[in-house]
Amino acid sequence: MKSMIIDNDMGVKRKLLWCFFWTNRKAIRTEGCAPFLIKKIVTSGATYTPEPGKILKLLNDIFKNIEKEMEAGKIVEFKIEIGNENFDISFQNNVFSVATKRNS
């Protein structure tokens, strides 16, 4: 897992978008234009997963909960799949961490 500190002046929404941009950019180099699928979001108070046969969307209520958790300095984790790449992403305070692995 690799980690980095994100600029403290950046807002929560911008940090989250930066995370998704970086993840997508890294995957495009190896996977091409494969679908960006959020498989799971874990906060201190809830775990969000898609219903069978559907995709998980960042709806307003989910996003507001993520934003509240990040502002409070609590850890928020994402499991994302892009092609054959799986990304385990976490945010806590200003630290962005990511681990990748390929599907077999």
C-alpha positions, 0 to 999 in steps of 0.5 A: 500500500502506498500513501501520500499526504494531500494538501490541507487547504483542499476541500473534501469534495475536491480531495475525493474527486482527485482520488477518483481521477488519480485512480482512473488515470492509473488504470487507463494506462493498464486497462484502457477504458474499462468501466469504473465500478465502485464495489464498496464504500465503508465509513464508521457508521455504514457500509454501502454495496450495490444491490444484486445486478445493479451498480453503486452510485454516489448519491447525495445522501451517501456523498454527504455521509462520506463528506461528514466522515472525512471532515471529522477525520474518520477513515473512509474506504473504497473498493473500486474495480476497473477492468482487471485491477482492484483498488483498495483506497482509504482516506483519513485526515489528509492521508490518501492510501491505495493498494492495487491488485489484479483479478486472476 
